[in-house]
């Protein structure tokens, strides 16, 4: 596939789905075009029916039960008092980008366990994923034991199907939250996790504005842990104005926090930010690296705090700051910076690896496992460390880093008792 073809396909996908294809998907896209017998992709994708055929073939969601469960648990704790105040105990939730259904079903089961009556609208634009979600059939290996016993029925093939208690709580529809108006409004909560990381930042902020508009006053928006930086980006976005709808980040298992209450360093208003040249940012990163090697960690941090030379949304700058904070033992600040770096550059493997190490030291083992999984995926997909200026002495550590992560993941899988 030529560069021209790749960029044309990439822009077509972004225009119609909101998703930005990472370079690691180029070979997958190329094979799909060959398999479909497409010799002129740009023209072929102009046809809506053919475009849908292509999207259905290419996009396959990755999710599982109890993924980032701390976020679900925090949302359930927030919704339970609301449910108890209502005579019918009903809470209304939208799961946007639901993939193959594990997330909305998990949310339904968690809310049922808490005594709520969930009514969940689950949407996705990918039709094969929706068919799997509606079927509600899953392998036993990734279903927590207590849910499998209570909310699933075994079938003849040894797999498990969600029972009517759960399936009656969830309705699946096709919808693209990246481009379409919200299908419902006045919701108690919206869950949209690990989808916006594939969006261009401006597109992600626009999507959050549409999602927030569907919440009632006092409702909740649950993003993935990697997407927390979008909250402070949104706080500086003029499209939100003085909206009374709180954007609340729950996924890290922390107390409910609005963007104004977060401790993460916020950039200046987007509308007033002067674009920095790559040369300016590279110069600041190089100078910071020199000071770090000389043992002057605080001075190295100060260089990266200068808004005149460092872009506030530069992934490499957040990564560098995170590594410096880690050296100083300021783990909360390191975690914030490394989350931002991982979000802004999902192909980087060093940010999630260092993030996992910090999370382990703070006792957040579940989020640490998520970060280790992300590290392995980034390395397997050919990602680089994300360090700027590039440092080959770090890049060569990718294989050993992946092996270390797999060892940690394997050890945890062997020693983790069943969830009761």
N, C-alpha and C positions, 0 to 999 in steps of 0.2 A: 504494500500500500504506500503510495507516495505521500509526502508531507501535505500536499495540497488536498488530497482526498481525505486524509485523516482529520485535518482541521475543518473541512467542510462537514464531515459526518459529526464531528464533535460539536460544532455550532448548531447543527440540526437537532441533535439530542438535547442540548441545553435549551434551545428555543421552545421545544415541545414538552419537555419533562422537567426542566429546571436543574437537571443533574449535569455536572461537569465531569466528563470521562477522564480519569487519570491516565497518564502515559502507560501505566502497567496494563491497561486494557486494550492497548493498540493491537496486540497480536490476536486477542480474542475477537475483536471487531473484524480484523482482516480475515480470519478463518470463517466467521459467520457470513461475510459478504461473498466469499468463495463458495461456501456451501449453498447459499441461496442463488448462486449463479448471477450475481450482480456485477456488471462491468462498468456501470456509470452510477455510483451510489447517490450523488447529489440529485440527479434527475429521478432516479428510482424512488428515493425517499420523499419526493414531492407528493406522491400518491398517498392519501391518508390510510387506506387499507394496507398497503405495502409497508408503510411506516409502522403501523401497529404490529404487523407480522414480525418486523425486525426487532422492535422493542420487546415483544414477548419472548423472542429467542435469546436476546442478549442479557436482559436484566434478571438476575436471580438474587433474591434477598437472602441475607444471612442473619439468623436470629435463633433464639432458643429460650426455653422456659427459665424463669428466674434470672434472666440477664439483667445485670445492674439492679438487683432486687431491692437494694437500699432505697432507690428512688421510688419504686412502687410502694414500699412500706411507708415511706414518708408521705406519699400522696394519700394513701388509705387513712393514715392518722389524721390528715387534714380534712378529709371528706367525711369521716365517721361522725363528728359532731353535727355536721350539716344534715346527714341522713337522719340522725336521732331527733332532730327538731321538726322533721316533716311527718305528717300523719301517714304517708304511704312509704316512708323510708327510702324513696327513690333518689338516686344521684345520676346525673346525666354526664357522660364522658364521651369524648371523641378521640379515637386512636388513629392518628393520621400517619400514613405510611406503615400500615400494619403488617406488610409482607405476608408470610404464610400463617399468621394467626396466633402464634404463641403469646405475643404481648397482650392483645386484648383478652384472650382467654385467661392468662395469668392475672391480669387486673381484675377480671370478673371473679375469679376464685378467691383472690385476696380480699375483695370487698364483701363477698358472701361470708367468708370466715369472720369478718368484722361485724356481721349482722346487718349489712347494707343490702339494698335492692338495686344493683347496678343496671343501667340501661346504656349500653355501649354501642356507638356507631364506629365501625372499623372500616377504614378506606385504604385503597391503594390503586395505582393506575395499572399495575402489572397483572394481567388477567390469569396467567398460570398460577401465580401466587394466591390470588383470590380463590381459585378453584380448590387449591389445597386447604386454604383457611376454612372455607365453607364445609369441606369434608370433615375437618377436625380430627384427623387420624395421625397419630405420632408414635414414634418409637419409644419404648418404655425407658430407655437409658437416660433420656434427658428430662424426664418428668419427675419432680420431687415426689418422694414416696407418699407423703400425706395427701397430696393432691390426687395422685394416681388411685389411691384406695377410695377416696371420697367422690371424685368427680369424673372418673373415666370408666369405661367398660371395655374389656378385652374382646378382640374379634378373633376370627378363625385363623388369621395369619400371625397371631402373636403380637400385633400392634394394639394400640389403645385409642378409643374414640371418646371425645368429650360427651358427657351425658346431657340429657335435656335440661337439667338444672342450670348448667353453664351455657349451653348453646342458645337457650331462650333469652339469655341476657345480652347476647351479642348479635348485631345485624351487620352484614358485610355489604358494601357498595363500592362501585368503581368511582374513583375521584382522584384528581391530581391537585393536591393542595398548593403546589408550586405555581399553578397557572389559573386555577378555578376559584370562584368565590366559595366561601364556606357553605357546606350543604345544610348546616343547622347553626343556630345562634343561641345565646343565653345559656351556654353550657356551664356546668360546675367545674369542669377541668378538661384540658386538652393534653394528650400525651403524644409527643412527636420526638422520637429519640433515634439518634444515629442515622438520620437521613440528611440533615442539613450539612453534615460534614462534607457531602459531595456537591454542595452548591457553591457557586461564586459568592463571595461575601455580600455583595450588594443584593443578589437574588435571595440569599438566606435572610437578610434583614427585611426584605419586602415580604417574604413568606411569613416571618414572625408577626409582622403587622397584620396580615390577614388572619392568622390564627388567633391573635389577641382580640381581634374584633368580634370573634365568635364566642368569647367568654363573657359571662355576666360579670357585673361588678363584684369583686371579691373572689372571682374564680382563680384557677391555677393553671399554669403552663409548665409541664414537665418536659425538660430537654434531657438529652444524654449528658453524661459527665464531661465528654469531650467538647460539648457545645456550650458550656457555661460562659465562655468568652463572648458569645453572642448577646448575652444579657447586658454586659457593660457597653458593648457596641451599640445596642438598641437604646440604651440610656442617653446616648449622644445623637440619636437619629431624629431629625426634626419631624419625621412622619408620625412619631408617637405623641408629640406635643405634651399636653398635661393630662393624658389619659388616666382615668382612675383604675384601670385594669392593671393589677400588679403582675409583672413578669416574675415568676418565682422559680428559683432553681432548687430542686429537691434531690437531684439524682446522686449527689455525693453523700447523702445521709446526714446532712448538716441541718441545723435549725432553719426554718423558712426565712429566706432573705430576699429582699428586693434589690435591684441593681444598686440603689443608693447606699445600701447597707453593706455591700460586699467590700472586702478589704483589698481586692485586686486593684492594681494600679490602672486607672482609667485614662484613655487617651483624650486629648482635647477634642472639642466638638468637630464632627466630621466635616461640617460645612466650612469650618475655618482653618482646616489643616492644610498647610502648604505641602505639596508633594515633594518628598525628598528624593534626590538622585541616588541611584545605586552606588555611585562613587562615595557619596557622603556616608551612607550607612555602612558600606564596606570598610571605609576608613575608621569609623567608630568601632566596629567589631574587631578590626585588626589591632587598633590601639588598646582596646580592652583586653585582648588576648595577651598582648605584650606585658601589660601591667599584672595580669593574673600570673603569668609565668615568673614574674619578678616577686611574687608574693604579696602584691599590693591589691588585695581583693576589694576593699572598699573603694579605692580609686577606680578600679576596673568597673565597678557598679555605677559609679558616678558618671563615667563616660557614656554608659548606655541609658542614663536618665536624661540626657540632653535632648529635648524635643526638636531642637534645630537640626539635628543630624540623624536621628534614628526614627524610622517610621513606626508608629504605635502598633501597626498590624503586621510587623515584620516577624516571621516565625523564628528566624535565626537569632534575632535580638532577644526574644522571649526565652529561647533555649539557652542562650549564653547567660542571661540573668538567672534562670533557674539553676544552672550548674554552679553559679557563684553563690547564690543563696544556700544551696546545699552544702557547699564548703564551709559556710559560716554557721551551719547548724540551724538556720532559720527555715525549718521544714515547711511550715504553712505557706510562706512566701514562695518557696521553691515549688511546691505543688501547684499553686496558682499559675506561676509562670510556665511550668512544664505542661500543664493542661492547655494553656493558650497556644504553646508551640505545637503540641500534638494536633490541636484543632486546625490551626492555620496551615500546617503541613502534615497531612495524614500519612504521607509516604515516608516520613522520617522515622527511623527506628530508635534513635538515641533518646528522643524526648519521652516516648512511652517507657523505655527501659529504665531511665533515671526516675521517672515518675513512679514506677512500680517500687523501686528501691525506697523512695521517700515514703510511699504509702505503707509499705511493710514496717518501716521504723515508727510510724504513727499508729500502728495497730489496725489499719484498714486493709485487712487481708483480701477481702472479696474484690475491692476495686483494684488492688495490686494484681490479682490474677487477670482481671480484664486488661490491664496495661501490659502484662506479659504476653497475653494472647495477641494483642495488637502488635507488639514488637515482632513476634514470630511471623505474623502475616505480612508486615511491612518488609521484612528481610526476604521472605519467600517470594514476594512480588518484585524483588529487585530494587527496593528503596535504598536510599543512602542515609547517612547519619543525620544530615540537616545542618551540620556544623559549617559556619562561614567565618573566615575563608576555609575552603576545603582542606581537609587534613587526612592524607592517605594512611597515616599511622592509626587513625580511628576507624577508617573504612574497612581495613583488613580485619577488624575485630568482629565483623558482622556474623560470620559463621560461628565463632565461639560464643557470641552473645545469644544467638538463636538456640544453640545447644544448652546453654545455661538456663534459658527460659523454659525450654521443653522439659528439662530435668525438674525445675520447680513445679511446673504444671503437672507432670507425671507423679511426682511425690505427693502433691496435694490430692490428686485423684485417688491414690492408693490409701491415703490415711484419713481422708474426709469421711466421717460417719454419715449414714443416711439422714436426711433432713426430717425431723419429726415435728 
